[in-house]
Amino acid sequence: MMFKTLTAARILVKQGLFEEALNILNDIETEENRLKVMYLKALSLEALNKNDSAEELCYKLIDEKFIEENVYEILEKIFSKKKASVKTEDIDLPESEIAAAYELLGDTESALKWYYKKIQSLKKKLGADSD
């Protein structure tokens, strides 16, 4: 029987036992450890593909300026999953919004790609307007 502690939850996360970790984390959250618990919950939820809940926790941690761990890595994983599941033809957001989202996540290569697409669409529009 494992003790219900933050250390035990960390061990379970490292072993890939995310459901078990979540069970402990739900029981041990206090005001003093809530940010660390939220971080481990976000890690576990992302690993279990409960990406909306994980993403919500990540943004809460960012709002709280939690910098002990890299919350952005979790967001990058979530965003990568979303990126893989959505074909670019299906995206109806303006290129500049997509680029800004990648920029926020620190993926400058993808951000530049989308800014370039925006420039190309503006060039086409200018070309069509001049005809």
N, C-alpha and C positions, 0 to 999 in steps of 0.2 A: 504494500500500500504506500503510495507516494504522498508526501506531505503536500498540502495545498499552499504553496508559496510561489512567489515570483520566480525564484530560481528553478523550481520544479517545472513551471510553465515554460521557461526558457529552454530547459532541457528537452521537454516534449516537442517544442517547435523545432529545435535543431535535429531531433530524431524524425521529424515529419509526422508527428502525431498531433495534428492540428485540432481535431475535434476534442481530444482529451485536454489539450492546452486551453481551448476555449472554455471547457467546463470549469477548469481551475480559475481562469481569469475572471469569469463571471462571478465566482464566489469570493474572490480576494480583493476586489477593487475598493480602494479607500481614497480619501482626498489626497493623501500623501503620495500614493503610487499610481494615481489614475492615468497620468500621461504615459508612464511605462507600460501599464496594462493596455491602454488604448493602442499603443504601438504594436505590442505583441498580438493583440486582437486583429489589427489591420494586416499584419503579416500572415496570420492564420487564415483570416477570411479570404485574402487574395489567393493563398495556396489552395483553398477549397472552392475557388472560382465564384465566391460571393463578392464579386467585384464592386457592386454599388455600395454595399455596406463598408467594404474596405476603403473605397475612395472617400466616402463621407468621413470616416475616422481620420484619414490622412489630412483632409482639409481642416478638420478640427485641430489636429496636432500642429499644422502650419499656422493656424490662427493663434494658437497658444505659444508659438515660437519655440516648439520642442525641437531641439537641435542635437540631442544626445545620439540619435540614430538618424540614418538617412531616409526620411520619409519619402523623398522624391524617387528613390529606387522602387518603392512599392507602386507609386503612381506610374512610373515608367513601365513596369510590368503590366499594370492594368491597361494602360494606354496601348501598349503593344498588342495585347489580346484584342482590344477593340479594333485596332488598326488591321489586324489579321482577319477579323470577322467581317469587316466592312470593305467592300470593293470601292475603289475611288469613283467608279461610275455612279455608285449609289449615294454618294455624298452630295447633299444639296446646300451645304454651307458655303459661304463665300471663301475663296482661297485665302484671303487675308486673315479670316477668323481661324481657319485650320492652321495656318502658319503661326499665328500668335499662340495657339495652344501648344504646338510643338516647341516654340520658343520658351514658353513658360515651363515646360518639362525639361528644358535643357537639351533638346534634340535639335541642334542648330542645322544639321545636315537636312533633316526633313523640313524644318522651317524654311530654309533657303529654297528647297525644291518647290514648296507651295507659294512662296513669294515670287519665284520665277514664273510659276503658272499664272499668277495674278498679273504679272507684267505682260505675259504673252496674251492673255485675254484682253487686256487694255489696248495692246497694240492692234489686235484684230478689230476691236471696237473702233479705234481711231481710224483704221484703214477702211472700215465699212462706212463710217460717218463722212469720210472725205470723198467717197464715190458719188 
